[in-house]
Amino acid sequence: MAVKSEQEITQIGSTVLIKGDISGKSDVRVAGKINGSINIDGELIIEKAGYVEGEIKSVTSVIAGSVKGNIDTDKLILESNSQFVGNIKTKQLIIQEGAIFQGNCQMGTHAAAPAQQAPVAPKEPIKL
C-alpha cells in the first residue's frame, strides 16, 4: 500500500518582499509582501501580516491579511479583519464578520464563458 505524501507548502516569511510572479503546484503561505501575480494549483493562505498586490489564481484561498487585486479561486474565505480590494470570481465565498471587501463578485461556475442568448426569430404579426 502506497503512503500518500504530504503536499509541499511554500512559506514566505514576514520579513520577505517579493517583486515578481509566483506559480507552482504547491500550497503557499504568505506572511510577507508580494507585488506580483500568484498562480498556484493549491491553497493560498495570506496571514494577518501578509499583503499581496496583484492577480491571484488558486484552488482555495484563505485571506487574513490584505489583498489589492483580482482573484479567481474555487473557494475564498475572507477572515475577520482581512481587507480585499478588487474583483472576485469564485464558486464559494465566505466573508467573516469584520472583513472588508470592496469590489465586485462573480459567483457560480466561473470557469465557463458567460452565457449568450440564442437568437430569437422575429414574431409574425397577429391577424385579427
N, CA, C and O atoms as a Tinker XYZ file with bonds, in Angstrom:
   512  protein
     1  N      0.834000   -1.174000    0.000000    73     2
     2  CA     0.000000    0.000000    0.000000    64     1     3
     3  C      0.883000    1.243000    0.000000    63     2     4     5
     4  O      1.791000    1.373000    0.821000    81     3
     5  N      0.605000    2.159000   -0.935000    73     3     6
     6  CA     1.393000    3.383000   -1.049000    64     5     7
     7  C      0.967000    4.385000    0.008000    63     6     8     9
     8  O     -0.216000    4.513000    0.322000    81     7
     9  N      1.944000    5.092000    0.550000    73     7    10
    10  CA     1.662000    6.125000    1.538000    64     9    11
    11  C      1.535000    7.450000    0.809000    63    10    12    13
    12  O      2.409000    7.826000    0.029000    81    11
    13  N      0.442000    8.157000    1.066000    73    11    14
    14  CA     0.219000    9.454000    0.436000    64    13    15
    15  C      1.156000   10.479000    1.070000    63    14    16    17
    16  O      1.148000   10.671000    2.286000    81    15
    17  N      1.965000   11.137000    0.233000    73    15    18
    18  CA     2.887000   12.143000    0.753000    64    17    19
    19  C      2.140000   13.441000    1.029000    63    18    20    21
    20  O      1.138000   13.747000    0.382000    81    19
    21  N      2.638000   14.189000    1.986000    73    19    22
    22  CA     2.008000   15.462000    2.327000    64    21    23
    23  C      2.313000   16.485000    1.243000    63    22    24    25
    24  O      3.393000   16.474000    0.653000    81    23
    25  N      1.365000   17.360000    0.988000    73    23    26
    26  CA     1.528000   18.420000   -0.004000    64    25    27
    27  C      2.617000   19.372000    0.468000    63    26    28    29
    28  O      2.674000   19.730000    1.645000    81    27
    29  N      3.466000   19.770000   -0.442000    73    27    30
    30  CA     4.519000   20.727000   -0.137000    64    29    31
    31  C      3.903000   22.102000    0.113000    63    30    32    33
    32  O      2.965000   22.500000   -0.576000    81    31
    33  N      4.429000   22.821000    1.093000    73    31    34
    34  CA     3.949000   24.169000    1.407000    64    33    35
    35  C      5.118000   25.144000    1.263000    63    34    36    37
    36  O      6.160000   24.973000    1.895000    81    35
    37  N      4.936000   26.159000    0.433000    73    35    38
    38  CA     5.931000   27.206000    0.279000    64    37    39
    39  C      5.561000   28.326000    1.231000    63    38    40    41
    40  O      4.438000   28.829000    1.199000    81    39
    41  N      6.508000   28.723000    2.087000    73    39    42
    42  CA     6.235000   29.766000    3.074000    64    41    43
    43  C      7.052000   31.014000    2.753000    63    42    44    45
    44  O      8.254000   30.946000    2.498000    81    43
    45  N      6.367000   32.149000    2.775000    73    43    46
    46  CA     7.014000   33.438000    2.551000    64    45    47
    47  C      6.940000   34.199000    3.863000    63    46    48    49
    48  O      5.871000   34.648000    4.275000    81    47
    49  N      8.072000   34.339000    4.504000    73    47    50
    50  CA     8.150000   34.905000    5.847000    64    49    51
    51  C      7.803000   36.379000    5.917000    63    50    52    53
    52  O      7.750000   37.072000    4.901000    81    51
    53  N      7.568000   36.845000    7.130000    73    51    54
    54  CA     7.105000   38.217000    7.367000    64    53    55
    55  C      8.131000   39.274000    6.993000    63    54    56    57
    56  O      7.761000   40.433000    6.802000    81    55
    57  N      9.396000   38.924000    6.881000    73    55    58
    58  CA    10.426000   39.906000    6.522000    64    57    59
    59  C     10.758000   39.881000    5.032000    63    58    60    61
    60  O     11.679000   40.570000    4.594000    81    59
    61  N     10.021000   39.097000    4.254000    73    59    62
    62  CA    10.319000   38.912000    2.836000    64    61    63
    63  C      9.420000   39.795000    1.974000    63    62    64    65
    64  O      8.214000   39.885000    2.205000    81    63
    65  N     10.029000   40.452000    0.967000    73    63    66
    66  CA     9.312000   41.208000   -0.044000    64    65    67
    67  C      9.655000   40.600000   -1.394000    63    66    68    69
    68  O     10.827000   40.516000   -1.763000    81    67
    69  N      8.634000   40.176000   -2.132000    73    67    70
    70  CA     8.838000   39.606000   -3.465000    64    69    71
    71  C      8.234000   40.544000   -4.486000    63    70    72    73
    72  O      7.061000   40.905000   -4.394000    81    71
    73  N      9.044000   40.942000   -5.468000    73    71    74
    74  CA     8.571000   41.729000   -6.600000    64    73    75
    75  C      8.688000   40.837000   -7.822000    63    74    76    77
    76  O      9.760000   40.689000   -8.409000    81    75
    77  N      7.551000   40.241000   -8.191000    73    75    78
    78  CA     7.549000   39.313000   -9.308000    64    77    79
    79  C      6.424000   38.318000   -9.144000    63    78    80    81
    80  O      5.667000   38.366000   -8.175000    81    79
    81  N      6.324000   37.417000  -10.100000    73    79    82
    82  CA     5.227000   36.460000  -10.136000    64    81    83
    83  C      5.616000   35.136000   -9.489000    63    82    84    85
    84  O      6.779000   34.733000   -9.510000    81    83
    85  N      4.617000   34.469000   -8.912000    73    83    86
    86  CA     4.799000   33.163000   -8.282000    64    85    87
    87  C      3.850000   32.185000   -8.952000    63    86    88    89
    88  O      2.668000   32.484000   -9.122000    81    87
    89  N      4.355000   31.025000   -9.333000    73    87    90
    90  CA     3.497000   29.982000   -9.894000    64    89    91
    91  C      4.020000   28.630000   -9.442000    63    90    92    93
    92  O      5.209000   28.470000   -9.167000    81    91
    93  N      3.114000   27.652000   -9.369000    73    91    94
    94  CA     3.529000   26.322000   -8.961000    64    93    95
    95  C      2.347000   25.444000   -8.615000    63    94    96    97
    96  O      1.192000   25.829000   -8.799000    81    95
    97  N      2.648000   24.265000   -8.114000    73    95    98
    98  CA     1.622000   23.285000   -7.786000    64    97    99
    99  C      1.474000   23.077000   -6.281000    63    98   100   101
   100  O      0.628000   22.294000   -5.850000    81    99
   101  N      2.276000   23.759000   -5.482000    73    99   102
   102  CA     2.211000   23.568000   -4.034000    64   101   103
   103  C      1.310000   24.612000   -3.384000    63   102   104   105
   104  O      0.923000   25.598000   -4.011000    81   103
   105  N      0.984000   24.377000   -2.117000    73   103   106
   106  CA     0.281000   25.375000   -1.315000    64   105   107
   107  C      1.265000   26.490000   -0.983000    63   106   108   109
   108  O      2.471000   26.258000   -0.902000    81   107
   109  N      0.745000   27.699000   -0.792000    73   107   110
   110  CA     1.593000   28.848000   -0.476000    64   109   111
   111  C      1.018000   29.569000    0.732000    63   110   112   113
   112  O     -0.182000   29.835000    0.796000    81   111
   113  N      1.890000   29.884000    1.694000    73   111   114
   114  CA     1.517000   30.641000    2.894000    64   113   115
   115  C      2.328000   31.927000    2.877000    63   114   116   117
   116  O      3.557000   31.898000    2.818000    81   115
   117  N      1.609000   33.084000    2.932000    73   115   118
   118  CA     2.264000   34.388000    2.822000    64   117   119
   119  C      2.118000   35.152000    4.126000    63   118   120   121
   120  O      1.005000   35.437000    4.569000    81   119
   121  N      3.250000   35.481000    4.738000    73   119   122
   122  CA     3.262000   36.365000    5.902000    64   121   123
   123  C      3.959000   37.676000    5.545000    63   122   124   125
   124  O      3.880000   38.653000    6.289000    81   123
   125  N      4.645000   37.688000    4.395000    73   123   126
   126  CA     5.354000   38.876000    3.927000    64   125   127
   127  C      4.548000   39.645000    2.901000    63   126   128   129
   128  O      3.318000   39.663000    2.939000    81   127
   129  N      5.275000   40.294000    1.965000    73   127   130
   130  CA     4.627000   41.122000    0.952000    64   129   131
   131  C      4.988000   40.608000   -0.437000    63   130   132   133
   132  O      6.131000   40.234000   -0.703000    81   131
   133  N      3.977000   40.599000   -1.326000    73   131   134
   134  CA     4.190000   40.193000   -2.711000    64   133   135
   135  C      3.600000   41.259000   -3.619000    63   134   136   137
   136  O      2.424000   41.602000   -3.501000    81   135
   137  N      4.414000   41.780000   -4.518000    73   135   138
   138  CA     3.962000   42.679000   -5.574000    64   137   139
   139  C      4.113000   41.909000   -6.887000    63   138   140   141
   140  O      5.170000   41.942000   -7.518000    81   139
   141  N      3.060000   41.225000   -7.284000    73   139   142
   142  CA     3.091000   40.412000   -8.492000    64   141   143
   143  C      1.968000   39.404000   -8.448000    63   142   144   145
   144  O      1.245000   39.312000   -7.456000    81   143
   145  N      1.821000   38.657000   -9.510000    73   143   146
   146  CA     0.721000   37.696000   -9.580000    64   145   147
   147  C      1.095000   36.377000   -8.906000    63   146   148   149
   148  O      2.266000   36.015000   -8.802000    81   147
   149  N      0.054000   35.673000   -8.452000    73   147   150
   150  CA     0.207000   34.345000   -7.856000    64   149   151
   151  C     -0.705000   33.413000   -8.632000    63   150   152   153
   152  O     -1.906000   33.661000   -8.746000    81   151
   153  N     -0.134000   32.335000   -9.167000    73   151   154
   154  CA    -0.900000   31.352000   -9.927000    64   153   155
   155  C     -0.477000   29.967000   -9.451000    63   154   156   157
   156  O      0.566000   29.454000   -9.859000    81   155
   157  N     -1.303000   29.356000   -8.573000    73   155   158
   158  CA    -0.930000   28.068000   -7.991000    64   157   159
   159  C     -2.068000   27.060000   -8.104000    63   158   160   161
   160  O     -3.244000   27.422000   -8.122000    81   159
   161  N     -1.690000   25.799000   -8.178000    73   159   162
   162  CA    -2.661000   24.697000   -8.176000    64   161   163
   163  C     -2.768000   24.140000   -6.764000    63   162   164   165
   164  O     -2.584000   22.941000   -6.553000    81   163
   165  N     -3.057000   24.983000   -5.821000    73   163   166
   166  CA    -3.145000   24.577000   -4.422000    64   165   167
   167  C     -3.846000   25.643000   -3.617000    63   166   168   169
   168  O     -4.575000   26.478000   -4.152000    81   167
   169  N     -3.611000   25.597000   -2.309000    73   167   170
   170  CA    -4.245000   26.541000   -1.393000    64   169   171
   171  C     -3.324000   27.722000   -1.140000    63   170   172   173
   172  O     -2.121000   27.552000   -0.940000    81   171
   173  N     -3.894000   28.919000   -1.151000    73   171   174
   174  CA    -3.166000   30.135000   -0.815000    64   173   175
   175  C     -3.670000   30.632000    0.525000    63   174   176   177
   176  O     -4.872000   30.819000    0.716000    81   175
   177  N     -2.745000   30.847000    1.457000    73   175   178
   178  CA    -3.088000   31.388000    2.773000    64   177   179
   179  C     -2.310000   32.685000    2.937000    63   178   180   181
   180  O     -1.080000   32.694000    2.881000    81   179
   181  N     -3.037000   33.780000    3.142000    73   179   182
   182  CA    -2.397000   35.066000    3.411000    64   181   183
   183  C     -2.645000   35.380000    4.875000    63   182   184   185
   184  O     -3.776000   35.643000    5.283000    81   183
   185  N     -1.585000   35.349000    5.654000    73   183   186
   186  CA    -1.694000   35.564000    7.097000    64   185   187
   187  C     -1.991000   37.028000    7.409000    63   186   188   189
   188  O     -1.964000   37.875000    6.516000    81   187
   189  N     -2.277000   37.325000    8.685000    73   187   190
   190  CA    -2.658000   38.678000    9.111000    64   189   191
   191  C     -1.656000   39.735000    8.668000    63   190   192   193
   192  O     -2.057000   40.823000    8.255000    81   191
   193  N     -0.369000   39.441000    8.746000    73   191   194
   194  CA     0.656000   40.400000    8.362000    64   193   195
   195  C      0.929000   40.372000    6.859000    63   194   196   197
   196  O      1.684000   41.208000    6.363000    81   195
   197  N      0.343000   39.444000    6.134000    73   195   198
   198  CA     0.606000   39.284000    4.712000    64   197   199
   199  C     -0.107000   40.322000    3.855000    63   198   200   201
   200  O     -1.197000   40.786000    4.191000    81   199
   201  N      0.535000   40.679000    2.737000    73   199   202
   202  CA    -0.016000   41.656000    1.806000    64   201   203
   203  C      0.326000   41.215000    0.389000    63   202   204   205
   204  O      1.477000   40.896000    0.089000    81   203
   205  N     -0.677000   41.199000   -0.475000    73   203   206
   206  CA    -0.464000   40.863000   -1.886000    64   205   207
   207  C     -1.091000   41.949000   -2.740000    63   206   208   209
   208  O     -2.249000   42.318000   -2.547000    81   207
   209  N     -0.306000   42.460000   -3.696000    73   207   210
   210  CA    -0.819000   43.395000   -4.687000    64   209   211
   211  C     -0.570000   42.760000   -6.043000    63   210   212   213
   212  O      0.559000   42.729000   -6.533000    81   211
   213  N     -1.657000   42.249000   -6.652000    73   211   214
   214  CA    -1.538000   41.592000   -7.943000    64   213   215
   215  C     -2.673000   40.612000   -8.155000    63   214   216   217
   216  O     -3.537000   40.450000   -7.293000    81   215
   217  N     -2.666000   39.963000   -9.297000    73   215   218
   218  CA    -3.689000   38.991000   -9.660000    64   217   219
   219  C     -3.416000   37.667000   -8.953000    63   218   220   221
   220  O     -2.265000   37.259000   -8.801000    81   219
   221  N     -4.498000   36.993000   -8.520000    73   219   222
   222  CA    -4.365000   35.713000   -7.815000    64   221   223
   223  C     -5.241000   34.675000   -8.497000    63   222   224   225
   224  O     -6.400000   34.939000   -8.818000    81   223
   225  N     -4.676000   33.487000   -8.716000    73   223   226
   226  CA    -5.440000   32.334000   -9.195000    64   225   227
   227  C     -4.984000   31.139000   -8.366000    63   226   228   229
   228  O     -3.799000   30.808000   -8.328000    81   227
   229  N     -5.955000   30.492000   -7.698000    73   227   230
   230  CA    -5.646000   29.343000   -6.853000    64   229   231
   231  C     -6.878000   28.452000   -6.750000    63   230   232   233
   232  O     -7.966000   28.823000   -7.190000    81   231
   233  N     -6.695000   27.277000   -6.165000    73   231   234
   234  CA    -7.831000   26.384000   -5.951000    64   233   235
   235  C     -8.660000   26.887000   -4.775000    63   234   236   237
   236  O     -9.880000   27.018000   -4.878000    81   235
   237  N     -7.996000   27.167000   -3.664000    73   235   238
   238  CA    -8.635000   27.681000   -2.449000    64   237   239
   239  C     -7.794000   28.834000   -1.927000    63   238   240   241
   240  O     -6.567000   28.796000   -2.008000    81   239
   241  N     -8.449000   29.862000   -1.390000    73   239   242
   242  CA    -7.725000   30.991000   -0.811000    64   241   243
   243  C     -8.335000   31.356000    0.526000    63   242   244   245
   244  O     -9.553000   31.470000    0.661000    81   243
   245  N     -7.471000   31.537000    1.514000    73   243   246
   246  CA    -7.872000   31.992000    2.845000    64   245   247
   247  C     -7.094000   33.276000    3.111000    63   246   248   249
   248  O     -5.864000   33.269000    3.157000    81   247
   249  N     -7.820000   34.371000    3.286000    73   247   250
   250  CA    -7.162000   35.661000    3.451000    64   249   251
   251  C     -7.455000   36.213000    4.838000    63   250   252   253
   252  O     -8.608000   36.444000    5.203000    81   251
   253  N     -6.384000   36.421000    5.605000    73   251   254
   254  CA    -6.486000   37.059000    6.910000    64   253   255
   255  C     -5.810000   38.432000    6.867000    63   254   256   257
   256  O     -6.032000   39.265000    7.746000    81   255
   257  N     -4.982000   38.662000    5.838000    73   255   258
   258  CA    -4.264000   39.917000    5.672000    64   257   259
   259  C     -4.939000   40.821000    4.662000    63   258   260   261
   260  O     -6.157000   40.996000    4.687000    81   259
   261  N     -4.134000   41.402000    3.764000    73   259   262
   262  CA    -4.649000   42.379000    2.800000    64   261   263
   263  C     -4.308000   41.980000    1.368000    63   262   264   265
   264  O     -3.227000   41.466000    1.082000    81   263
   265  N     -5.269000   42.234000    0.477000    73   263   266
   266  CA    -5.067000   41.975000   -0.951000    64   265   267
   267  C     -5.601000   43.154000   -1.733000    63   266   268   269
   268  O     -6.683000   43.668000   -1.454000    81   267
   269  N     -4.818000   43.578000   -2.726000    73   267   270
   270  CA    -5.261000   44.592000   -3.679000    64   269   271
   271  C     -5.044000   43.998000   -5.062000    63   270   272   273
   272  O     -3.919000   43.934000   -5.558000    81   271
   273  N     -6.153000   43.559000   -5.684000    73   271   274
   274  CA    -6.075000   42.924000   -6.997000    64   273   275
   275  C     -7.254000   41.992000   -7.177000    63   274   276   277
   276  O     -8.118000   41.897000   -6.305000    81   275
   277  N     -7.291000   41.316000   -8.288000    73   275   278
   278  CA    -8.396000   40.413000   -8.602000    64   277   279
   279  C     -8.023000   38.985000   -8.239000    63   278   280   281
   280  O     -6.847000   38.621000   -8.226000    81   279
   281  N     -9.052000   38.170000   -7.940000    73   279   282
   282  CA    -8.811000   36.786000   -7.562000    64   281   283
   283  C     -9.775000   35.867000   -8.304000    63   282   284   285
   284  O    -10.946000   36.196000   -8.494000    81   283
   285  N     -9.267000   34.715000   -8.716000    73   283   286
   286  CA   -10.056000   33.668000   -9.363000    64   285   287
   287  C     -9.736000   32.380000   -8.605000    63   286   288   289
   288  O     -8.634000   31.845000   -8.720000    81   287
   289  N    -10.699000   31.888000   -7.836000    73   287   290
   290  CA   -10.474000   30.739000   -6.974000    64   289   291
   291  C    -11.780000   29.966000   -6.803000    63   290   292   293
   292  O    -12.864000   30.542000   -6.900000    81   291
   293  N    -11.675000   28.679000   -6.551000    73   291   294
   294  CA   -12.889000   27.881000   -6.339000    64   293   295
   295  C    -13.560000   28.221000   -5.018000    63   294   296   297
   296  O    -14.788000   28.249000   -4.931000    81   295
   297  N    -12.761000   28.479000   -3.991000    73   295   298
   298  CA   -13.301000   28.797000   -2.670000    64   297   299
   299  C    -12.468000   29.908000   -2.049000    63   298   300   301
   300  O    -11.240000   29.831000   -2.006000    81   299
   301  N    -13.156000   30.951000   -1.566000    73   299   302
   302  CA   -12.477000   32.086000   -0.949000    64   301   303
   303  C    -13.056000   32.323000    0.435000    63   302   304   305
   304  O    -14.272000   32.396000    0.611000    81   303
   305  N    -12.167000   32.442000    1.414000    73   303   306
   306  CA   -12.560000   32.784000    2.778000    64   305   307
   307  C    -11.869000   34.095000    3.141000    63   306   308   309
   308  O    -10.641000   34.184000    3.149000    81   307
   309  N    -12.679000   35.111000    3.440000    73   307   310
   310  CA   -12.147000   36.377000    3.950000    64   309   311
   311  C    -12.362000   36.365000    5.455000    63   310   312   313
   312  O    -13.485000   36.510000    5.937000    81   311
   313  N    -11.272000   36.192000    6.189000    73   311   314
   314  CA   -11.371000   36.117000    7.646000    64   313   315
   315  C    -11.593000   37.504000    8.233000    63   314   316   317
   316  O    -11.347000   38.520000    7.582000    81   315
   317  N    -12.067000   37.523000    9.488000    73   315   318
   318  CA   -12.314000   38.806000   10.152000    64   317   319
   319  C    -11.020000   39.618000   10.155000    63   318   320   321
   320  O     -9.930000   39.069000   10.317000    81   319
   321  N    -11.154000   40.915000    9.977000    73   319   322
   322  CA   -10.040000   41.869000    9.914000    64   321   323
   323  C     -9.237000   41.802000    8.615000    63   322   324   325
   324  O     -8.255000   42.530000    8.472000    81   323
   325  N     -9.625000   40.952000    7.668000    73   323   326
   326  CA    -8.952000   40.953000    6.370000    64   325   327
   327  C     -9.471000   42.118000    5.537000    63   326   328   329
   328  O    -10.557000   42.643000    5.785000    81   327
   329  N     -8.673000   42.513000    4.539000    73   327   330
   330  CA    -9.072000   43.588000    3.634000    64   329   331
   331  C     -8.836000   43.115000    2.208000    63   330   332   333
   332  O     -7.737000   42.681000    1.861000    81   331
   333  N     -9.873000   43.202000    1.388000    73   331   334
   334  CA    -9.766000   42.790000   -0.010000    64   333   335
   335  C    -10.333000   43.886000   -0.888000    63   334   336   337
   336  O    -11.507000   44.239000   -0.767000    81   335
   337  N     -9.502000   44.432000   -1.779000    73   335   338
   338  CA    -9.927000   45.452000   -2.725000    64   337   339
   339  C     -9.663000   44.906000   -4.120000    63   338   340   341
   340  O     -8.513000   44.758000   -4.535000    81   339
   341  N    -10.737000   44.610000   -4.835000    73   339   342
   342  CA   -10.607000   44.049000   -6.177000    64   341   343
   343  C    -11.824000   43.216000   -6.512000    63   342   344   345
   344  O    -12.820000   43.224000   -5.789000    81   343
   345  N    -11.733000   42.504000   -7.606000    73   343   346
   346  CA   -12.850000   41.689000   -8.073000    64   345   347
   347  C    -12.620000   40.222000   -7.752000    63   346   348   349
   348  O    -11.488000   39.738000   -7.765000    81   347
   349  N    -13.711000   39.523000   -7.464000    73   347   350
   350  CA   -13.662000   38.115000   -7.065000    64   349   351
   351  C    -14.436000   37.279000   -8.076000    63   350   352   353
   352  O    -15.556000   37.625000   -8.450000    81   351
   353  N    -13.829000   36.168000   -8.519000    73   351   354
   354  CA   -14.528000   35.130000   -9.277000    64   353   355
   355  C    -14.364000   33.852000   -8.466000    63   354   356   357
   356  O    -13.241000   33.402000   -8.241000    81   355
   357  N    -15.477000   33.262000   -8.022000    73   355   358
   358  CA   -15.388000   32.087000   -7.163000    64   357   359
   359  C    -16.669000   31.262000   -7.233000    63   358   360   361
   360  O    -17.719000   31.755000   -7.646000    81   359
   361  N    -16.568000   30.019000   -6.830000    73   359   362
   362  CA   -17.746000   29.168000   -6.703000    64   361   363
   363  C    -18.340000   29.294000   -5.306000    63   362   364   365
   364  O    -19.553000   29.184000   -5.128000    81   363
   365  N    -17.469000   29.529000   -4.305000    73   363   366
   366  CA   -17.922000   29.606000   -2.920000    64   365   367
   367  C    -17.202000   30.755000   -2.214000    63   366   368   369
   368  O    -15.978000   30.863000   -2.278000    81   367
   369  N    -17.981000   31.618000   -1.534000    73   367   370
   370  CA   -17.420000   32.780000   -0.853000    64   369   371
   371  C    -17.906000   32.814000    0.587000    63   370   372   373
   372  O    -19.103000   32.712000    0.854000    81   371
   373  N    -16.964000   32.958000    1.510000    73   371   374
   374  CA   -17.279000   33.095000    2.932000    64   373   375
   375  C    -16.624000   34.389000    3.408000    63   374   376   377
   376  O    -15.405000   34.544000    3.328000    81   375
   377  N    -17.440000   35.311000    3.900000    73   375   378
   378  CA   -16.925000   36.570000    4.437000    64   377   379
   379  C    -17.277000   36.618000    5.916000    63   378   380   381
   380  O    -18.450000   36.701000    6.280000    81   379
   381  N    -16.261000   36.565000    6.762000    73   379   382
   382  CA   -16.494000   36.605000    8.197000    64   381   383
   383  C    -16.744000   38.039000    8.650000    63   382   384   385
   384  O    -16.300000   38.997000    8.017000    81   383
   385  N    -17.464000   38.159000    9.759000    73   383   386
   386  CA   -17.769000   39.463000   10.320000    64   385   387
   387  C    -16.475000   40.223000   10.599000    63   386   388   389
   388  O    -15.540000   39.686000   11.194000    81   387
   389  N    -16.436000   41.482000   10.157000    73   387   390
   390  CA   -15.266000   42.318000   10.364000    64   389   391
   391  C    -14.358000   42.404000    9.147000    63   390   392   393
   392  O    -13.481000   43.266000    9.094000    81   391
   393  N    -14.550000   41.533000    8.174000    73   391   394
   394  CA   -13.763000   41.584000    6.943000    64   393   395
   395  C    -14.230000   42.755000    6.089000    63   394   396   397
   396  O    -15.397000   43.142000    6.138000    81   395
   397  N    -13.312000   43.316000    5.307000    73   395   398
   398  CA   -13.633000   44.417000    4.414000    64   397   399
   399  C    -13.448000   43.941000    2.979000    63   398   400   401
   400  O    -12.383000   43.446000    2.609000    81   399
   401  N    -14.506000   44.098000    2.170000    73   399   402
   402  CA   -14.456000   43.740000    0.752000    64   401   403
   403  C    -14.968000   44.906000   -0.062000    63   402   404   405
   404  O    -16.091000   45.368000    0.141000    81   403
   405  N    -14.145000   45.387000   -0.986000    73   403   406
   406  CA   -14.530000   46.481000   -1.863000    64   405   407
   407  C    -14.252000   46.039000   -3.294000    63   406   408   409
   408  O    -13.099000   45.886000   -3.695000    81   407
   409  N    -15.325000   45.835000   -4.062000    73   407   410
   410  CA   -15.171000   45.404000   -5.444000    64   409   411
   411  C    -16.410000   44.684000   -5.914000    63   410   412   413
   412  O    -17.495000   44.868000   -5.363000    81   411
   413  N    -16.248000   43.868000   -6.927000    73   411   414
   414  CA   -17.349000   43.094000   -7.499000    64   413   415
   415  C    -17.079000   41.613000   -7.308000    63   414   416   417
   416  O    -15.934000   41.182000   -7.172000    81   415
   417  N    -18.173000   40.836000   -7.300000    73   415   418
   418  CA   -18.051000   39.394000   -7.120000    64   417   419
   419  C    -18.899000   38.678000   -8.158000    63   418   420   421
   420  O    -20.071000   38.999000   -8.352000    81   419
   421  N    -18.290000   37.707000   -8.820000    73   419   422
   422  CA   -18.998000   36.843000   -9.761000    64   421   423
   423  C    -18.926000   35.435000   -9.203000    63   422   424   425
   424  O    -17.842000   34.887000   -9.005000    81   423
   425  N    -20.113000   34.846000   -8.946000    73   423   426
   426  CA   -20.141000   33.512000   -8.345000    64   425   427
   427  C    -20.787000   32.520000   -9.292000    63   426   428   429
   428  O    -21.527000   32.882000  -10.207000    81   427
   429  N    -20.484000   31.259000   -9.042000    73   427   430
   430  CA   -21.028000   30.173000   -9.851000    64   429   431
   431  C    -19.896000   29.423000  -10.507000    63   430   432   433
   432  O    -18.773000   29.407000  -10.003000    81   431
   433  N    -20.189000   28.808000  -11.621000    73   431   434
   434  CA   -19.159000   28.081000  -12.363000    64   433   435
   435  C    -18.370000   29.125000  -13.136000    63   434   436   437
   436  O    -18.633000   29.377000  -14.312000    81   435
   437  N    -17.406000   29.723000  -12.465000    73   435   438
   438  CA   -16.711000   30.882000  -13.013000    64   437   439
   439  C    -15.790000   30.564000  -14.173000    63   438   440   441
   440  O    -15.391000   31.479000  -14.892000    81   439
   441  N    -15.438000   29.316000  -14.385000    73   439   442
   442  CA   -14.551000   28.984000  -15.484000    64   441   443
   443  C    -15.276000   29.024000  -16.823000    63   442   444   445
   444  O    -14.646000   29.177000  -17.869000    81   443
   445  N    -16.578000   28.889000  -16.792000    73   443   446
   446  CA   -17.355000   28.863000  -18.032000    64   445   447
   447  C    -17.511000   30.273000  -18.589000    63   446   448   449
   448  O    -17.549000   31.253000  -17.845000    81   447
   449  N    -17.600000   30.351000  -19.891000    73   447   450
   450  CA   -17.811000   31.641000  -20.544000    64   449   451
   451  C    -19.219000   32.133000  -20.226000    63   450   452   453
   452  O    -20.114000   31.323000  -19.982000    81   451
   453  N    -19.424000   33.430000  -20.225000    73   451   454
   454  CA   -20.762000   33.947000  -19.956000    64   453   455
   455  C    -21.762000   33.393000  -20.964000    63   454   456   457
   456  O    -21.455000   33.233000  -22.145000    81   455
   457  N    -22.950000   33.106000  -20.480000    73   455   458
   458  CA   -23.993000   32.552000  -21.346000    64   457   459
   459  C    -24.414000   33.599000  -22.364000    63   458   460   461
   460  O    -24.538000   34.783000  -22.050000    81   459
   461  N    -24.626000   33.143000  -23.574000    73   459   462
   462  CA   -25.101000   34.035000  -24.617000    64   461   463
   463  C    -26.525000   33.663000  -24.952000    63   462   464   465
   464  O    -26.891000   32.488000  -24.964000    81   463
   465  N    -27.315000   34.665000  -25.221000    73   463   466
   466  CA   -28.705000   34.406000  -25.559000    64   465   467
   467  C    -28.795000   33.884000  -26.984000    63   466   468   469
   468  O    -28.099000   34.355000  -27.884000    81   467
   469  N    -29.660000   32.910000  -27.166000    73   467   470
   470  CA   -29.893000   32.384000  -28.508000    64   469   471
   471  C    -30.661000   33.417000  -29.303000    63   470   472   473
   472  O    -31.497000   34.137000  -28.756000    81   471
   473  N    -30.376000   33.494000  -30.610000    73   471   474
   474  CA   -31.128000   34.462000  -31.415000    64   473   475
   475  C    -32.616000   34.133000  -31.408000    63   474   476   477
   476  O    -33.006000   32.966000  -31.456000    81   475
   477  N    -33.423000   35.153000  -31.349000    73   475   478
   478  CA   -34.873000   34.992000  -31.314000    64   477   479
   479  C    -35.425000   35.286000  -32.701000    63   478   480   481
   480  O    -35.128000   36.329000  -33.282000    81   479
   481  N    -36.222000   34.375000  -33.228000    73   479   482
   482  CA   -36.839000   34.566000  -34.540000    64   481   483
   483  C    -37.866000   35.673000  -34.440000    63   482   484   485
   484  O    -38.557000   35.783000  -33.427000    81   483
   485  N    -37.984000   36.511000  -35.490000    73   483   486
   486  CA   -38.984000   37.575000  -35.439000    64   485   487
   487  C    -40.385000   36.979000  -35.362000    63   486   488   489
   488  O    -40.679000   35.955000  -35.978000    81   487
   489  N    -41.229000   37.638000  -34.600000    73   487   490
   490  CA   -42.597000   37.161000  -34.419000    64   489   491
   491  C    -43.457000   37.604000  -35.602000    63   490   492   493
   492  O    -43.272000   38.684000  -36.161000    81   491
   493  N    -44.384000   36.752000  -35.956000    73   491   494
   494  CA   -45.349000   37.075000  -37.011000    64   493   495
   495  C    -46.380000   38.053000  -36.430000    63   494   496   497
   496  O    -46.765000   37.934000  -35.267000    81   495
   497  N    -46.817000   39.002000  -37.232000    73   495   498
   498  CA   -47.848000   39.896000  -36.733000    64   497   499
   499  C    -49.144000   39.129000  -36.465000    63   498   500   501
   500  O    -49.488000   38.189000  -37.182000    81   499
   501  N    -49.830000   39.538000  -35.449000    73   499   502
   502  CA   -51.085000   38.883000  -35.078000    64   501   503
   503  C    -52.189000   39.418000  -35.985000    63   502   504   505
   504  O    -52.393000   40.628000  -36.086000    81   503
   505  N    -52.904000   38.492000  -36.649000    73   503   506
   506  CA   -54.018000   38.875000  -37.519000    64   505   507
   507  C    -55.316000   38.713000  -36.764000    63   506   508   509
   508  O    -55.566000   37.670000  -36.159000    81   507
   509  N    -56.116000   39.711000  -36.796000    73   507   510
   510  CA   -57.408000   39.675000  -36.127000    64   509   511
   511  C    -58.537000   39.429000  -37.089000    63   510   512
   512  O    -59.696000   39.370000  -36.678000    81   511
